[in-house]
Amino acid sequence: MSEKLSPGFVAQRFRLDGKVALITGGRGALAEAIAAGLADLGCDVALASRHEQECAEVAADIAARFGRKAIGLRCDIAREEDVEAAVAATVERLGRLDVLINNAGASWWGLPEEIPLSGWRKVVDVNLTGTFLACRHAARHMIGRGGGAMINIASVGAFLSYTPDAGQVVPYTTTKAAMVHLTSDLAAQWAQHGIRVNAVAPGSVETGMTETLDDGIQQKLLDGILLHRFAKPSEIVPTVALLASEAGSFITGQTFLVDGGQSIA
């Protein structure tokens, strides 16, 4: 028997009214764009990072523009006690937790034979261990509520390997690749609890880490993108919204490349 679909049914499935999202790595252009996009769909948001004041300022702006509750929290994603506290504070101050966005990220530039162990560990602690910790503590809440959605912000770098003249970011690309597999593993573990776990792998975005690269490397990146430009942060948001909402209710364990063709150029 076919479903009886009413006008507006697609748009309604993207709505997040009454939902609450926690966004780690909560400062910066991508975090702000994601928070704005979710708030625009009716979601209350918590932004968490080591820079609580900056998160609070972004949250105040989001609340003013979109009329949703928004808060800033302090959280060093590599410290389990901070992650646990951020999840608890989100639930206490906003009433629940339905969506987790793992946006915290770190990188270390250098030839692999010269990278100090401390640099390697920093990137692993933030990108991989931090993602796991946030997922674990969010899951403990979501399991009790009957489900939720988790979106891990990976990278096109998870699918690419760079020569030294194009990128010396082995810790970054390695941990982002591990994040992709962690995503599918957690999806398999938690599907029984109604928790969907997916990842979004942006290509080079025109803000953030891309801005720190010298002009020559930025040009090499552009030459490897089919659309021949960097993404705007707002262009990553619709895929995050899909995975956070009921529009993505039958999607789990997947990684979505939003890269302008960078992974196939």
GIFENLIN-V874747 format. One record per residue. RES is the residue in one letter. SS is DSSP state (A for helix, B for strand, O for the rest). Layout:
RES/SS  RES/SS
This chain:
M/O  S/O  E/O  K/O  L/O  S/O  P/O  G/O  F/A  V/A  A/A  Q/A  R/A  F/O  R/O  L/O  D/O  G/O  K/O  V/B  A/B  L/B  I/B  T/B  G/O  G/O  R/O  G/O  A/A  L/A  A/A  E/A  A/A  I/A  A/A  A/A  G/A  L/A  A/A  D/A  L/O  G/O  C/O  D/B  V/B  A/B  L/B  A/B  S/B  R/O  H/O  E/A  Q/A  E/A  C/A  A/A  E/A  V/A  A/A  A/A  D/A  I/A  A/A  A/A  R/A  F/A  G/O  R/O  K/O  A/B  I/B  G/B  L/B  R/B  C/O  D/O  I/O  A/O  R/O  E/A  E/A  D/A  V/A  E/A  A/A  A/A  V/A  A/A  A/A  T/A  V/A  E/A  R/A  L/A  G/O  R/O  L/O  D/O  V/B  L/B  I/B  N/B  N/O  A/O  G/O  A/O  S/O  W/O  W/O  G/O  L/O  P/O  E/O  E/O  I/O  P/O  L/A  S/A  G/A  W/A  R/A  K/A  V/A  V/A  D/A  V/A  N/A  L/A  T/A  G/A  T/A  F/A  L/A  A/A  C/A  R/A  H/A  A/A  A/A  R/A  H/A  M/A  I/A  G/A  R/A  G/O  G/O  G/B  A/B  M/B  I/B  N/B  I/B  A/O  S/O  V/A  G/A  A/A  F/A  L/O  S/O  Y/O  T/O  P/O  D/O  A/O  G/O  Q/O  V/O  V/A  P/A  Y/A  T/A  T/A  T/A  K/A  A/A  A/A  M/A  V/A  H/A  L/A  T/A  S/A  D/A  L/A  A/A  A/A  Q/A  W/A  A/A  Q/A  H/A  G/O  I/B  R/B  V/B  N/B  A/B  V/B  A/B  P/B  G/O  S/O  V/B  E/O  T/O  G/A  M/A  T/A  E/A  T/A  L/O  D/O  D/A  G/A  I/A  Q/A  Q/A  K/A  L/A  L/A  D/A  G/O  I/O  L/O  L/O  H/O  R/O  F/O  A/B  K/O  P/O  S/A  E/A  I/A  V/A  P/A  T/A  V/A  A/A  L/A  L/A  A/A  S/O  E/A  A/A  G/A  S/O  F/O  I/O  T/O  G/O  Q/O  T/B  F/B  L/B  V/B  D/O  G/O  G/O  Q/O  S/O  I/O  A/O
